[in-house]
Amino acid sequence: MADLSASAMLGDGGAIARAMGDGFESRPQQLEMAGAIARALDARSTLLVEAGTGVGKSFAYLVPTIARIIEKQERVVIATNTIALQEQLLEKDIPVMRRVFAEATGQDDPFKAELVKGRGNYMSVRRLALASAKQQSLVPDAADRRSLHTIEDWAYSTKDGTLSTLPQLERPTVWDLVQSDASNCMGRKCKNYEVCFYQQARRRMQRADLLICNHAVFFSDLAMRAADRGFLPDYQHVILDEAHNIEDVAGDHFGLLLSEGRVRFLLSRLFSTRSRGAPKGFLATLRMAAGESGAHERCIARVVAAVRATDHFFEQVCDRALARDGSPGLAGTDAGTTRRLREPRMIENVLTEPFGALALALKQLRDTLTNDEDRHELNSYAERAAAIADEAEALCEQQLEGCVYWAEANRSRHRVRASLACCPIDVAPILEDQLFGQPFSVVLTSATLSLKGAGTETIDTQEGADSATGFGYMIGRLGCDGARAMALGSPFDYAQAVELFIEADLPEPASPEFNKAANDRMLQHVDATDGGAFVLFTSFASMYRAADALAQALETRGHPLWVQGRDGSRSAILDGFRTNERAVLFGTTSFWQGVDVRGRGLRNVVITKLPFDPPDRPVVEARMELIKERGGNPFMQESVPRAVMRFKQGFGRLIRSTTDHGRVVVLDKRIVTTRYGRLFLDVLPEGVRALVAR
């Protein structure tokens, strides 16, 4: 039997070093992480590993998991938060592992890895044919038809039928007509079953030993498993990379969201008379097939009634979110404007009855049809209408215990769209039961799991929650009491690579004078590095104010300015930033983490304010109230730790390789003028020294 241990694979002169040559350097932290993961897999236990930048954590978990697959024939799921990391695993790391393990074991194909995507990412061949045949009624205008034709052209050449390979659609909503959907899948009865892209992916998934997915897919499956409807095959081990995000992702998947866009989209796809000419929608295609039973006319009448109810319902939601009733309690967020709903029936439920009646009418019409494809399509619409009816009742009556409920309104293309939502206040009991309490091992890893800085030494605790290691907050939030936790320092020399500037002579962030003073100082630091700067904000409003104030000055200096939300998608902004070493990027929450710009392209990170959540955001407010009810200090136990974690992520944007260097600038004086400010400084890597302007 080949030696597949961490030391044999990752050590000096090991299998990976021999395969990669000068492209690989053995690191003690990586070896230690791999060994700890191997022991956790063997014991079917839970392990948290904070791995500083440069440790090489993907190799550190791939080696023991693949060894486990080969030696024990067990299945492993690796879930990440970002597409970039999935691409790194699939395109770079796993091919290296396949080559190395093939040589070590003498097997041509020692393991099978498969990327798992949500079902809605796959095109249904049958539904595409149906949409093409009925496009005169299903796609009401020229832009919709052009988008459908784009899909038709792409369908002839696509190898996997997934949305990620589809060219940009003029009307992205047309994808809904052709995507794979469980509620209208004909299964083995479908003539396209053998060539179905989704079914092919499922068969590959069943044969695979190593499944790669994103957090959303993993937690969607976890939530469905609670109702015995999971779609991932059974697995024995889970690796959750970028694990600092999982509390929020889990909360989303164990909650509910009823959006105006989703409801109106369903109704418009069923029946619409708004466009010129004849009525449009799926019901319009069935006029002849429905016969004389009256079921078709009843469905149309139910749609019309549901449209009226939808108008009234979401007008209420919007009024609540915007506090048009004059009551306090608003929270402005990057997503929109939210208002917490503290009691049931603050929104009158006018949706459940008409959508329940619509679902029933659609099923009655289905039963009059003879065409199987039409029957399955109608069944899908009926199930979606029934789901809206159920969710409206659950949200208006606040039936999900332990959840916080809120109304939200946000502007999209000059329209205000409303939604009603809820999520668990505390996901720990749910995860304790459905994730950490299950008979499989769980490894959580990230560069940000503890409230301590990553030094050059290893911190290891069997108890995990030992406050001295800083893991107590994360363990408590996730419900993995008793887990083992370890922090591995970075191999990078931060003392030489980073200058930290703290501008403590600026006004308090809450003062009226702060914005202008901060903008002036920000400009000085951009000048000092000749651009190459990320400027991180805590809200879109403050970012846009700064962009408006500084755009001219930056342009005069020859610094292209890229602003999140104004200059394209996140990836487009990053691509633009990378093309010019003198560029400046303004970003909010999503740019504090998961962004990797190596080399001279990024040499300056400006943190405008300590990244506290707005205290009146519904989820934050509810969590703080719960902590207070339990006798705790909400600010120190919730607000500060979350801000410290995000600050640690933001700081980590600067140094991504051994050759990177630059400065981090903090414009918020509270980091040195308050007692809690020391907690932010404590998470910085060993060797970082601050230059404080007073």
N, C-alpha and C positions, 0 to 999 in steps of 0.2 A: 504494500500500500504506500502510495506516494505521501511524503510529508507536506501537508497543506497548512501547517501552522502559520501563525502570523510572522514569526521570526524567519521561517524558511521562505516565505513569500516576500516579505517587506524588509527584511534585514539587509545589512551590508553584504553584497555578493549573492543576495537571494534571487529567486526566480524572476521577480519584476525588474530588479537591477540588471540582471543579465539580458532581459528582453529589451529594456528601454535604453540601456547604456548611459550616456551622459545626461539623458533626459530625465533621470530619476535619481533622487538623493534620499537615502534612508534617514528618517527623522525619529528620534526616540519617542516624541509625543504620539506620532502616528502608530508606532508599534504598541505603545501602551494602550491606546484607544482600541486598536484591533483586538488585543488580548482581552480587554475588559468586555468587549462586545461578544467575543467567543464564549466567555464564561456566562454571560447573561443568556445567550441562546441555549447553552447547555442546561442552564438551571430553569429555563422558561420564566425568567424574572423581568423586572422593569429596571432600566438603566437610563439615567440622564447624563449626557456628555456635552459639556461646553468645550468646544475646540476653537482656540484662537485662530485668527487668519493665518494661513500658511501651514497649518498642521497636515492638511491633505485628508480631510475627513471622509471624502467619498471613497478613496482607496481603503481607508481604515475600516469602513463598514462593508465594502464589497468583498474584501478578501475573506473574512470569517463567514459571511452569509453564503458566498458561493461554495466555500469549503463544506459548509453544513449541507447545502443542496446535494453536493456530490457524495458525501459520506453517509448522509442519513436519508436521502431522497425526500427532503422536506421542502415546502414551498415558502417563499419569502415575498412580502410586499414592501416596496420602497416608495414612500409618498413624499413629494416635494411641494413647495408652495409656488415656485416659479417655473415657467416654461424654459427659461435659460438653463436652470439646473437639470431639468429633464433632458434637454438637448445635449448637455455636457455628458451626462451618464450614458445616453444611448449612442452618441456619435463619437465620443472620445474614450471614456473610461471603460465601458463594458467591452468594446472591441479589444482593448489591451488585455482585460481579464480573460476573455475567451482564448486569446492566443497563448497567454501564460499558463492557464489551467489546462489547455489542450496539451501543451508540451509537458507539463508536470505529471499529467495522468495518462498520457498516451491515447486519449480519446479525441476523436475528430471534433465532436460536438459535446463538450462536457456539461453544458447547461443550456437551457432555452430561456431567453428573456423576451418579454413582450410589453409594449406600451399599451396601457388600458385607458381608453377615453370614454366619456359619458355617451350613452346611446344616441343622444341628439346630435352628436358630431358626425354620424354616419348617414349617408344618403340611402334611401330605400329605392331600389330599382323599380319596384311596383308602383310606388307613389309618384315617382317621376313620370312614368308612363301615363298614369291617371291624370296628373296635372297637365301634361302636354296635350292629352286628348280633350280635356275640358277647359283649356286655357281661356277660351272666349268668355266664360263665366267666372272662372276662378281668379284670373289676373285682370283686374279691371282697367288698367291704363297701360300706356306704352312703356313706361319705366319698369313696371312689373314684368311685362312681356320680355323686355330686353334682358332683365335679370334671369328669367326662366330660360331664355335661349342661351345665356352664358352657362347655366348649369347643364343644359342639354349638350352643348359642345364639349364641356369639361368631362362629362360622364363617359364619353367615348374613349378618353385617354387615361383617366384616373386609375391608379393601381390599388388604392385603398379606400376610395370613396369618402374621405373625411374632409370636414370643413376646412382644416388647416391648409389643404392644397388647392382649395377653390379660389379662383381669381376674385378680386373685390367686386361685390355686387352693387349695382346702383341702388337697389332696394333689398337690403339684407333680410327683410322679413319674408321674402319669397322662399327662403330656405325652409320655413315652417311647413310649406306644402310638400316637401320632398324628404324631410328628415325621417329617420327611423323612429318609430313610436310604439311602445309596448301595447298601448290600448288598441291599436289597429293593425297589429302584426298578425298575419295569417299563419305564422309558424310553418310547419312542414306541408301545410296545404298550399302554400304559395308556390307558384311555378318557378319563382326566382330563388327559392330557398337555398339551393346549392351555390348560387353565385352571389347571394346577398352579402354585401360588405360587412354588415353587422354580425351576421351569423358566422361568417368566416373568421372575424375577429374573436368571437366567442370560442370557436373551436381552437384557435391558436392560444387563447387565454387558458383554456382547460389543459392544454398540453404543456404550457410554460411552467418553469420552476421559479422564475424571478419575474415578478410583475412590477412595472413602473407606472405610477399614476400621480395625479396631483392630489392635494389635500381635499379638494372639493369632492372628487370621485370617491376617495377613501371614506370620508365622513358621511357622504350620501349613502354608501353601502352600509356603513355602520348603523345609521338611522333606520334603514330598511330592514336590517337583520333583526332589529328589535321587534319587527312585525313579521319575521320569518320570510322576508322578501329580498334578501340580499342577492346581488348579482355577481360578486367576486367569488371564485371558487374557494374552498376551504384553504386556509393557510396556517402555518405554525409560528411565524415570526413577522413582526412589523418593524420597519425602520422609518421613523418620521424625521426627515431632514427639514431644516428651516423651521424647527419646532416651536420657536418663539411665537408663531402665529396661530397655533392650533386652538387656543381658547376662543378666539373670535370666529374662526372657521367652524368649529364645532357648534358654537352658539347659533350661527346662521342656519345650520342644517337640522338643528333640533328645535327650531322655531318655525314661524309662518310669515309669509309675505304675500299680500294680496295687492297687486298693483293695478292701477287704472289702465295702463297700457296693455297688460295681459288680458284684462276682461274685454276691453274694446276690440282688441285684435281678434279674439275668438268670435265675437258677434259679427264683425265685418267679414270674416272668412265664411261665416254661415250664410249671411244674407245682407245685401246692401243695395239701396236705391239712390245713393248719393252721387255716384258717377253718372256721366251722361249715357243715354241709351237704356237698354234693357237692364233689369235687376241683375246683380252679380252675386257671387258666392256659391258655396257648394249646394245649398238648397235650390238655387236657380237651375242647377244642372239636372235636378231630379223631377222637374215639373211633369215631364211626360211619363217617367217610370213609376211615379207615385200612384197613378190610377185615380179612381173616383172615391176613395175612402174618406177623404177630407183630412187625412193625417198630414199631408203636405201643407195645406192652408193653416192648420193648427200650429205647425212648427213656425211658420212665418209670423203668425200672430204672437207666439211666445217670444220670438226674437224681438219684435217691436216692443213688447212689454218689458223685456229685459233691458233694452236700450234706454227706455225711460227711467227704469229703476237705477240703472248705472249712472245716469246723469245726476239723479238726486243723491245717490249714495256718495259719490266722490265729490260732489259739491259740499256735502257735510264734512267729509274728511279734510278737504282743502280748507274750509272755514276753520276747523279745529286747529289744523297745523299752522295756519297764519293768524290764529287768535282773533278772527273777525268778531268773535263774541266779546272781545275786550278783556278776556282773562289773561293773567300772566302765565309764564312757564314755558316760553319759547327757547329753543336752542338752535342757533344757526350752525350748520355743519357744512363740510365740504360737499356732502351729498345733497343738501337742500335745507329746508326749515322743518324742524320736528317739534312735536309737542306730546308730552306724555299723557296717556289716558289712564287716570288713576282708578276709575270705577267702570264697571260694566255698563253697557248701553249708553255711553256718552255719544256713540254713533248709532243712530236708529238703523236697525238691520232691515233694509228694504230689498236686499239681494237674495236671501235664501229662498224665499217663496217663488219668485219668478224664475230663478235659475234651476230650482228643483223641478218646477213645472216644465221648463224647457228641456231638461234632461229626459223627463218622462215622455214628452212629446216626440223627441228624437228617437227614443227607443221604440215607440209605437210605430213611427214611420219606418224605422229599420226593419221591423217585422213584416212590413208589407212588400218589401223589395225582394227580388230574386237574384240580383247580381251580388256576388260575395264581396267584391271589392267595394262597392257602394255601401254595403252593410257594415263592413269593417270601418270604413271612413266615418260613417254616421255614429258608430259605437264610440269611436275616439272622441268625437265632438260631445257626445252625451256624457262620457266620463269626465271630460274637462269641465262641462257645465255643472255636473254634480259636485266636483271638487270645489268649484267656486262657491257653490251653495253651502257646503260644509265648512269651508274656511271662513266665510263671512260670519257664520253663526259662532264658530269657535273664537273669532277675534272680537266680535261685538259683545258676546256674553263673557269673554275672558275665561274660557273653559280650561285652558292649559295652566295648571298650577305652577307656582314658582317662576312665572314669566313676567317681564315688563312689557307693557303695550304702549304703542305710540302711533300718532298720525304724522305723515310726512308729505311735504309738497316740494317739488323741485322743478326748475325750469328746464325745458328741453325744446330746442328749436322754437323759441319764442312762445311756447305753451307752458302752462303750469300743469304738471302731472302729479296726481296724488297717490298715496299708497297707505295701507294699514298693515302694521307688522307687530310681531312679538318675538322675543327670544328669551331663553333661560337667564335669570339673574346670575345664577351660579351653576356653571357646567360641571363642577367637580363631582357631585353625586352621580350624574349621568355617566361621565367618563370612568369614574371608579367602578361602576357596575358593568358598562358595556364595552369598555376598552381594557382597563387595567385589571378588572376582575375576571377576564376571560382566560382560557387555558392556552394562551400563546404569549411569547415574549414580546416586549415592547421596548424599543430603543429610541429615545428622543435625543436629537443632536442639533446644535446650532452654535453660532459664535456668541449668542446672547441668551443665556438661560439663568444666569445668577446675577446677584446684585453686588458682585465683587469684580475687581479687575482681573484680567488674565495675566499672571506673571509668567516667569520662565519656568516655574516649578509646577508640579502636579498637586492639586488638592483632591483628596479622595475621602469619601465618607461612606461607611456602610449604612448609616441611618438616613442619609440623604437630606433630611430636613434640618440638620445642624445649622443653626443660624450663622455660625462662623464662616461657613462656605458660601452663604448668600443664596442658596437654592430654596430656602424655605418658602419664599413668595411663590415661585413657579410651582413647586410641589403642592402647595395649598390650593392654588387656583385651579390646578388640573385634577386634583383628587388622587394622586399617586403616592399616598403616605407609605413609608417603608421602602420606597425605591432607593437604590444605590445611586449616588451622584458623584461625578468627578469633573474637575475643571483642568483643562490642559492649556498651558501657556503657549503663546505664539513664539515661533522661532525667529521672528523678525526683531531687528534692533530698533525699537521705537525711539530710543534716546537720540539716535542719529537721524532717524527718518522724519520725525515730526516736531514742528514748533507749534506750541499751543499759546494763543493770544487770548487773554480775557480782558475785555474792554469794560472794566469796572467803573470808569469815570463817566460813562454814559448815564442819562436819566433812567429812572425806574421804567420798566417796560409798560406799566400802566399809565404813565404820565403823557400829557399831550405833546411834550417836547421830544419824546423818544423816537418817533418815526423819522423825523428829519435828521436828528443826530445819528441814528443808526444807519440811515442811507449814506450820509457823508463818510462815516467810518468804513462802511462796506466798500464804498468806491475806492478809498485809500488802499484797502487790502487787495482789491482786484487790480489796481495799478501796480502794487508791489510784486504781484506774481504774473503780471501781464496776461490776465485772464486765466483760463483753465480752471474756472471756479464753479462749484455747486453752491447755491445759496438756498438754504433749507428754511422753509417757513412753517408755521403751525396752522395757517388757515389760507384759503384762497383769497379772502378779502385783503388781508395784509400783504399777500404776495402781489396782487394786482395793483395795490396802491404804490408799492415800491417799484414795480415795473413801469408804471406810468410816470413816476417821478424820475427814474434813472435811465429810461430808454434813450433819450437824446444824448445824455452824457456818455453812455456806453457806446453809442453809435459813433460819436465824435472821436472816441478813443480807438475805434476799430475793433470793438468787441461785439461779435454777433450775439444777440440775446435770444435765448430760447425759453419760453414761458409755458409751463404746464397748463393745459386747458385752452390755450390760445393758438398754439403753433403745431397742432397735430396730436397724434397718439403718443403714448409714452415711448414706444419704440422708435417712432419717427423723430421725436425730440432728442432722444439719446443718439440716434444715428447722425443727426445734424450737429450735435455737440461734438461728437467724435471726429468730425471732418475738419475741424478748425481748432488748433491748439490755443487760440486766443478767445474762444467762445466762453460765454457765461450762461449758466442754466439756473432758472428759478423753479423750484419744485416744492410740493407739499408732502403729505403723508407717504405716498407711494415711493418717493425718491429718498426717504430716510433709510430704506432697506432694499435688499435684493438688486442693487445696481452695481455693476462691476465695470469700472473704467480704469484700465491699467496704464502705467507709464506716464509720460509727461502730459497727456491729455487732461488729467485731473490732478492738480497740485494745490488746490485751495478749497476748503470746505468751510462755509460761513454758516453758523447756527444762529439764527436771529433771536430766537427766544427758547427757553427751556420748554420742551414739548409736552406740556400738560394738556390733558383732555378737557374740553369745556365741562365744568361741573354740572351744568343743567342738561347735558345730553342724556336722554332717557335711560340708557343702559348704565352709564356712569353714575347717574344720580341714584338709580335703584341699588346698584352694588354698594354705594357709600351708605345708603340708608340701612342696608342689611348688616354691614359691618358695625354701624352704630348701635343697631338693635342687639347685636351680640356683645356689646360692651367694648368695642374696639375704637381705634382712631382712624376714621375714614381717610383723612388726608395722608397720614403717614403709612397706612396699610394698603391703600389703593392708588391714590393720585400720584404720590411720589414714586413708588415702585414702577408704575407704568411709564411715567415720564423718564425715569432713569434708564429703563430698558430701551426706550426709543432713542434717547440720547446716545446710548452705547452703540446702537445700530448706525445712527447718523455719523458719529465719529469714525466708525469702521469703514465708511465709504472711501476714505483717503488712501490707505495703504492696502493694496491688493497683491503686491508681489515684493520680492526682496529688493528690487531696484527702485521702487516707488519712494518718493519723498515729497514733502510739502508742509503746508500749515493748516491748522484748524483754528477758526476764529469764533469766539463766543461773545455775542453782543449783549447778553443778558447778565447784568451784574449780580443777580440773585445767587449765582453759583458760588460767589465768595462772600456775600453779605448776609446770607441766611444760614441758620443751623442745618437745614436740610441740604444746602448746597454741597456740603462735603460728600454726600452720598453720590452725587453726580461725578465728582472728582475721583471717588474711590473705584469707579468702574473702568477708569482709564488703564491702558496697558502699562506694565511696569516700565519705568524709564522715562515716561513722559513728564516733562517739567513745564509749568505754566509761567508765562510772562504776563504779569498783571498790571494793567494801566490804571492808576488811581488818580 
